[in-house]
C-alpha cells in the first residue's frame, strides 16, 4: 500500500486512498474511517487518479473498491460542501464526482464494490456504478439527500440503471434505508454474505473474473454499457461488431482451439 494524497496541504500525511495488488487484482480502499469515508474533494481526486491509472495498467484484471472502518461510504463531505457553497465550487464538485463514476464504467477492468456498514447518497451511487457488488449481511443502503432537502439527483443516474423504476423512486423519494437482503433482491447487489465471509466472497468473485481473458472481458464490459443506451437494433449491431472483433483476438482463437482439441484452456495474453 502507498499514500495517494493528503487531506490538505501542510496536514500530517494521511492515506486517503490506498492500493494493494495481488494476482492481477487491485484493491482500492477509501481511508477516512473517522469520517465514514465521506467523499471529500481530495478523496474524489484520488479515486479518479487511481481509476485512470488502473485503466492504463494491463497487468490489472479486476478492481475491488472498499472502505476502511465501519462504513463503506456515506456520500459527499457535507461539512466541506457547506464551507464553500459558491455555485462554481458546487458545480465543480459534482462534475468531479461524475468523472469518478464514469471512470469506473469506462476502464476495461471490472470493478467490484465490497460493502460493509452503510452506503448512502454518493456512497450508494458508488455501489451502483461498480460492475459488481458484494455486501455483508449488516450493510444498509440509502439515497437520503431528500431528508435534508437535497434530492439525490446524481446518485439517481446510477441507481435507476440498477433498480426497477419504482424501487429506485421509492428509495429516492423516501430516503429510507434498505437492508442488504432487500438491496440484493432489488438488483443493487450480486451477493450478500456473513460479515466474516465478506473478504473471502469478494476474493473468490474477483479471482473468477481475473481468470478470464482480459481482452474478452474488456470488450464485453464496454459493449454492456454502450448497448444499454441504444435501441434494440443498434444494440445488436454493436454486439455483432464486438463479437467479430473478439473472434479476431489471439485469446479467442487459442481458447476455441483448446476447447475443440479438448486441451486445458491456454494462458490468456490479453491480445
PEWODA-V230624 format. One record per helix or strand of 3 or more residues. SS is the DSSP state (A for helix, B for strand). FROM is the first residue (numbers start at 1). TO is the last residue. If there is no record, write none. Layout:
# PEWODA-V230624
<<SS,FROM,TO> <SS,FROM,TO>>
This chain:
# PEWODA-V230624
<<B,17,22> <B,25,30> <A,33,35> <A,41,55> <B,62,67> <A,78,83> <A,87,106> <B,110,115> <B,118,120> <A,122,129> <B,132,136> <B,140,142> <A,144,148> <A,153,159> <A,165,174> <A,180,186> <B,191,193> <A,195,210> <A,214,228> <A,232,247> <A,250,260>>
